[in-house]
Amino acid sequence: MSHGARVIRTGASSGAPPPPPPAAASQGADAELMDGAYFRSCAGMIKVAQMISLLVAFVSVNSSQWTDYTAYSYFQIVALCDLVMILFFYIVHIFRIYRLLTCISWPLAEFLHYLIGTILLLIASIVAASKSYNLTGLVAGATFGFLATILCVLSIWSSYKVSCITQSTGKCH
């Protein structure tokens, strides 16, 4: 039997507020399932704006009369694939899936997705704009495609700052 000094951590000091009651502690575990702060973050709002602009672009092109089948089918495929991938990364951040699957470098995966997706979306928007022939729905689709491209460039910059600059300086958020 040892009678030496022992350190007991209580989690609360004399100046700290008392710990939450057990009912609130179980509610806190459920609240951690979703990241509520990501909804209001800049990255979360940019992702929502990207999804809305891509959805409007897709619906605008889909409901218009096409003059060039290959150009607009390419635009629709790129817009829909980009929309699905942005939704996927949004869900990954909202439900904190990145904590469970640590074998994937999520910032790098998101950076590469935005890099490739933005280039394809820019090409698709340029082709759609050049083939629109002043048809209102096609012009609107190309315009929202360009808007989504600009928003994707913002996401590229923010994910680049997180994945490359933060790792090179050794500072983490």
N, C-alpha and C positions, 0 to 999 in steps of 0.2 A: 504494500500500500504506500503510495507516494503522497507526501504532504507538501509538495512544492507548490509554487505559484501557478495558477491556471488562469487562462484568459477565457472568459465567457462572453460571447457576442450576443447581445440582446436585440440589436437592430434599432434600438431607440435610445437616445440620450436624454438628459434632463431638459434640454432646450428644444427637442424635436417634438412634433405632434404625435399623439398616441397612434399605434398601428390601427388599421381599419378592422372593423368587426369581421368575423368569419363569413357572414353572408356576402359582404362586399368583396372579400377576397376571392370567393368562388365566382362572383360576377366579373371580377377583373380578369380572371383566367379566360372567361368566355369573350371578353372584350378584346383580348389580345389576338383573337382569331383574325380580326380585320384591322388594318392600319387606317384608322380614321383620319390621321393627319395627312396621309397621302392624297385624300380627296381634295384637300385645300392647298396642297403644295403646288408650286409652279410647274413641276414636271407632270403632276397629275392633271392639272388644268390644260396643259399643252396637249397631253395625250387625248383628253376628251375633245378638245377643239380639232385635233387631227381626225379623230374618228367621225365627228360630225361633218367636217368638210369633205372627207372621202365618201361618206354615205350620201351626201347631197350631190357630189360629183357623179357617183355611180347611178343614182336615181335619175339625174338630169339626162345623162347619156342614154340610159336604158329606156326612158320614155320618149325619146326623140326619134325622128326619122333619120336613118343612117344613109349617108351618101357613099361611105367607104366601109365595108364590113370589117376588113382586117384591122384598120386603124382603131375603130371603136371597140372591137372585141378585145384587142390588146389593151386598150385603156381600161376597159371593165375588169379584165383579169388582174392587171397590176393594181388597180384601186381596191378590188376586193381582197386580194392577197395581202396588201399592205394593211388594210383595215383589220383583217383577221389577226395578223401578227401584232399590231399595236394593241388590240384587245387582249391578246395572249399576255403580252408584257404588262399590261394594265392589271390584269387578274393576278399575275405573279407578284406584283408589288402590293396590291390591295390585300391579298390573303397571305402575304409573306412566305410564299413558296420558296423563295431564294434561301430561306433559312433551313429548309428541309433538304433541298438538293444542292449541297455544297460542292459537288463534283463539277458543276458548271460555273464558269466565270460569267455571271449575269451581266455585269457592266460591259464586258467585252462582247458578249452575244448581242446585247441591245445596241451597242455601237455599230457592230457589223451589219445588223439588220437595218438600222437607219441609214447607213452608208449605201448599201446596195439598193434598198427600197427607195431612197430619195433619188438616186440616179435613174432608176427605172421609171419612177413617177414623173420626173422631169422630162424624160424622153417621151413618155406617153402623153403628157400634157402638151408638149410642143407639137407632136403629131396630130393630136386631137384638135388643137387650135388651128393648125394649118389646113385641116380637112373639114372645118366646120361650115364653110360657105354661108356664113351669116345666119345659120339656123339657131334660134334662141336657146334651145335646150343644150345643144352641143357647145355653144359658146359658154354657157353657164357651167357645164361640166368641166370644160378646159380651165375656166377661171378658178373654180373650186379646186381643181387639180393643182394649179399653180399655188393657191393659198396653202393647200396641204403640203406642197413641196417646201414652202417657206417655213412652215411650222416644223417640218421634219429636219430642216437645216438647224433650227433652234435646238431641237432634241439632240442632233449630232453634236453640236457644240457643248451642250450640258453633259451628255454622256462622255464626251471626250475629256472634259474637265474632270469628271469623276474617275474615269478609268485610267487615263494616261498621266495627267498632271498630278493628281493626288498620289499615285503610286511612285512617280519619279521624285517627288519632294518628300515622301514618307509621311505626309500629314493625312490623317483620316478625318472625316466629318463625324 
